[in-house]
Amino acid sequence: MACACIVNCLREWEGGFETKIGFTGDQYKSVHQEMVTLILKLKKNEYHGRKFDQLLKQIATEGQLHPRGAANSHGFKLILD
């Protein structure tokens, strides 16, 4: 669902200025379904599925350790393997 929201926002700002676009289930059902399909495909991959599961566990753990508003809650980092 978050991906569908992001797609909506990108479409609203596509021309360089905001154009309000409604966000309804009918409009974004296909976007949501496509994302779910891709995630399921990712999870079926032996290597990347395992990495994805590890990432989800890490996000869940760090979210519990660093609640919203904590000083280090925006410690973005990129890990390439």
MODELLER restraints for C-alpha pairs under 7 A, 6 or more apart:
rsr = mdl.restraints
at = mdl.atoms
rsr.add(forms.Gaussian(group=physical.xy_distance, feature=features.Distance(at['CA:1:A'], at['CA:32:A']), mean=5.99, stdev=0.5))
rsr.add(forms.Gaussian(group=physical.xy_distance, feature=features.Distance(at['CA:4:A'], at['CA:28:A']), mean=6.22, stdev=0.5))
rsr.add(forms.Gaussian(group=physical.xy_distance, feature=features.Distance(at['CA:4:A'], at['CA:31:A']), mean=5.90, stdev=0.5))
rsr.add(forms.Gaussian(group=physical.xy_distance, feature=features.Distance(at['CA:4:A'], at['CA:32:A']), mean=5.69, stdev=0.5))
rsr.add(forms.Gaussian(group=physical.xy_distance, feature=features.Distance(at['CA:8:A'], at['CA:23:A']), mean=6.90, stdev=0.5))
rsr.add(forms.Gaussian(group=physical.xy_distance, feature=features.Distance(at['CA:12:A'], at['CA:18:A']), mean=5.35, stdev=0.5))
rsr.add(forms.Gaussian(group=physical.xy_distance, feature=features.Distance(at['CA:12:A'], at['CA:19:A']), mean=4.84, stdev=0.5))
rsr.add(forms.Gaussian(group=physical.xy_distance, feature=features.Distance(at['CA:12:A'], at['CA:20:A']), mean=5.74, stdev=0.5))
rsr.add(forms.Gaussian(group=physical.xy_distance, feature=features.Distance(at['CA:12:A'], at['CA:21:A']), mean=5.96, stdev=0.5))
rsr.add(forms.Gaussian(group=physical.xy_distance, feature=features.Distance(at['CA:13:A'], at['CA:19:A']), mean=6.38, stdev=0.5))
rsr.add(forms.Gaussian(group=physical.xy_distance, feature=features.Distance(at['CA:42:A'], at['CA:48:A']), mean=6.30, stdev=0.5))
rsr.add(forms.Gaussian(group=physical.xy_distance, feature=features.Distance(at['CA:42:A'], at['CA:49:A']), mean=5.42, stdev=0.5))
rsr.add(forms.Gaussian(group=physical.xy_distance, feature=features.Distance(at['CA:43:A'], at['CA:49:A']), mean=3.86, stdev=0.5))
rsr.add(forms.Gaussian(group=physical.xy_distance, feature=features.Distance(at['CA:66:A'], at['CA:73:A']), mean=5.83, stdev=0.5))
rsr.add(forms.Gaussian(group=physical.xy_distance, feature=features.Distance(at['CA:67:A'], at['CA:73:A']), mean=6.95, stdev=0.5))
